[in-house]
Amino acid sequence: MTEKKNDNKPVSRYESREQAFILGFEMLFPGNDNIYELIEAADESFEEFTVSDYAKKTAMGVEAHKEELDGIIDKYLKSGWKLSRIPKVALAVMRLAIYEMKYDKTVPVSVSINEAVELAKKYTIDDSGFVNGVLGAVARNEKFESD
């Protein structure tokens, strides 16, 4: 759980997932190629919150499996689309959701998709439908143990 540094009040899984998304998004920019350093910097820069264990574990997992996750995303893009064309926010959200679907058996696939769509709505203008479409195709066609 994420905890406030001041009163140790836990926050939600959604907020932890949002932290993991932000870390993953930051990894998409040049110069941010070390997830461990990025997590440490985030922990030091947040005055009000610490980065949750869930966010750390998930962000490290996404980074460790990003080529595999990108391969899955690429497989379900419409003809003519390439990963390089996907907005960074949408890519980070989809990597996170597919990582959860494949590797986090505590999160139902439908929850991973719904939370990803909510993050896309919060951080983009109009990519939530695209994110939902790709993740829906992934969920229908890939086999995950949490199905």
Buried (B, 14 or more C-beta within 10 A) or exposed (E): BBBEEEEEEEBEBEBBBBBBBBBBBBBEEEEBEEBEEBBEBBEEEBEEBBBBEBBBBBBBBBBEBBEBBBEBBEEBBEEEBEEEEBBBBBBBBBBBBBBBBBBBEEBBBEBBBBBBBBBBBEBBEEBBEBBBEBBEBBBEEBEBEBE
